[in-house]
Amino acid sequence: MTLSSEQASQALREVEAVSHRSGQLYQYQRFAPMLVLWGVIWLIGFAMTHFFPTLASRLWIALDVIGIAGCMYLGGKGKQEASNSIAWRWLGSIAAILVFYIVILNIFQPFSGQQSAALMALIVALFYVLGGIWIGVRLAITGIAMAALTVVGFYLFPAYFFLWMAVVGGGALMLAGLWLRTA
């Protein structure tokens, strides 16, 4: 039995669609535990910031180091050659975000702790939206939800903003990780 050129084209389109979906699901599976990790970090970090604001800077540095190391470990569970290259790209990306964040804080002084936290949360949300554009819509939805929840908490619950970010922001990240895992 011979295939017409249209049937062959259709078969190739279907193979390409399956390949794309498979790659997307693989990326979701890789991101899922990282989102859960950062959700726990946000839960701890923002809750501790609310109750112990004088310790916030040191606390967040420690939590960020744990989060970055955890992501490198979780990201390294695969092909070693590829993961080394990807790990350096992620470290470079994190460094770029950190430098951008520090420069913005210095340009637009004075900043309150809440403004600083909201800015970082919005930057992270932006990167999830951009990741969603490249990888899959679930990451974009995660970023949009994070940005919306951050803005709602910042304006509607300023006295409880850090607790809001702990429970709602951290919880949203953990739920998004579970959602990606079920994809």
C-alpha positions in Angstrom: 0.0 0.0 0.0 1.4 3.4 -1.0 0.8 6.6 0.8 -0.2 9.8 -0.9 1.8 12.8 -0.3 -1.0 14.3 1.8 -1.2 11.2 4.0 2.6 11.2 4.4 2.5 14.9 5.4 -0.4 14.3 7.8 1.6 11.4 9.4 4.7 13.6 9.8 2.6 16.4 11.4 1.2 13.9 13.8 4.7 12.6 14.7 5.9 16.2 15.2 2.9 17.0 17.4 3.5 13.9 19.6 7.3 14.7 19.8 6.5 18.3 20.8 4.0 17.2 23.5 6.4 14.6 24.8 9.2 17.2 25.2 6.7 19.5 26.9 5.7 16.9 29.4 9.3 16.1 30.1 10.0 19.7 30.8 7.0 19.9 33.1 8.2 16.8 35.0 11.6 18.5 35.5 10.1 21.8 36.7 7.5 20.3 39.0 9.8 19.4 42.0 11.6 22.8 41.7 8.3 24.6 42.0 7.4 22.6 45.1 10.8 23.4 46.5 10.4 27.1 45.9 6.9 27.0 47.3 8.2 25.6 50.6 11.0 28.2 50.6 8.5 31.0 50.0 6.3 29.6 52.8 9.1 29.6 55.2 10.8 32.8 54.1 7.8 35.0 53.9 6.3 33.7 57.2 9.6 34.2 59.0 9.9 37.7 57.4 6.5 38.6 58.8 7.4 37.4 62.3 11.1 38.3 62.4 11.7 41.2 60.0 15.1 42.0 61.3 16.4 38.6 60.2 14.9 38.8 56.7 18.0 39.6 54.8 20.1 36.8 56.3 17.2 34.4 56.2 16.5 35.0 52.5 20.2 34.6 51.6 20.3 31.2 53.3 17.0 30.1 51.7 18.0 31.3 48.2 21.3 29.3 48.5 19.3 26.2 49.6 16.8 26.8 46.7 19.5 27.2 44.1 21.5 24.2 45.3 18.2 22.2 45.4 17.4 23.2 41.9 20.9 22.3 40.7 20.5 18.9 42.4 17.0 18.3 41.0 18.1 19.5 37.5 21.1 17.2 37.6 19.0 14.1 37.8 19.4 13.3 34.1 22.1 13.3 31.5 25.2 14.6 33.2 26.7 16.3 30.1 23.5 18.2 29.4 22.7 19.0 33.0 26.2 20.6 33.5 25.5 23.0 30.6 22.0 23.7 31.8 23.1 24.2 35.4 25.6 26.9 34.3 22.9 28.6 32.2 20.5 28.6 35.2 23.2 29.9 37.5 23.9 32.7 34.9 20.2 33.4 34.7 19.9 33.6 38.5 22.9 35.9 38.7 21.4 38.2 36.0 18.1 38.3 37.9 19.9 39.2 41.1 22.0 41.9 39.5 18.9 43.3 37.8 17.0 43.3 41.1 19.8 45.0 43.0 20.2 47.7 40.3 16.4 48.4 40.3 16.4 48.7 44.1 19.3 51.1 44.0 17.8 53.2 41.2 14.3 53.5 42.8 15.2 54.0 46.4 13.8 54.1 49.0 12.1 50.7 48.9 10.1 49.1 51.7 10.5 45.4 52.5 7.1 44.8 51.0 8.0 46.6 47.8 11.2 44.7 47.5 9.5 41.4 48.0 6.7 42.2 45.6 9.3 43.3 43.0 11.2 40.0 43.3 7.9 38.0 43.2 6.9 39.8 40.0 10.3 39.2 38.4 9.9 35.5 39.2 6.4 35.5 37.8 7.7 37.2 34.6 10.2 34.4 34.1 7.5 31.8 34.6 5.4 33.5 31.9 8.4 33.7 29.6 9.2 30.0 30.3 5.6 29.2 29.5 5.9 30.9 26.1 8.9 28.6 25.3 8.0 25.4 27.1 4.3 25.2 27.8 1.2 27.1 28.8 1.1 25.7 32.3 4.2 27.6 33.2 2.7 30.8 31.8 -0.5 30.3 33.8 1.6 29.8 36.9 3.4 33.1 36.3 0.2 35.0 35.6 -1.4 33.6 38.8 1.7 34.5 40.8 1.8 38.0 39.5 -2.0 38.5 40.1 -1.8 37.1 43.7 1.3 39.3 44.5 -0.5 42.4 43.3 -3.7 41.5 45.2 -1.8 40.9 48.4 0.3 44.0 48.1 -2.7 46.3 47.6 -5.5 44.6 49.6 -3.6 43.2 52.5 -0.5 45.4 53.1 -0.4 44.6 56.9 -0.3 40.9 56.1 1.5 41.0 52.8 4.4 38.7 53.9 1.9 36.1 55.4 -0.1 36.4 52.2 3.0 35.6 50.1 3.9 32.8 52.5 0.5 31.0 52.3 -0.9 32.1 48.9 2.4 32.6 47.0 4.2 29.6 48.4 1.0 27.5 48.2 0.5 28.6 44.6 4.0 27.5 43.7 3.5 24.1 45.4 0.1 23.6 43.7 1.6 24.5 40.4 4.4 22.0 40.9 1.8 19.3 41.6 -0.2 20.5 38.5 2.9 20.2 36.3 3.5 16.7 37.7 0.0 15.6 36.7 0.4 16.9 33.1 
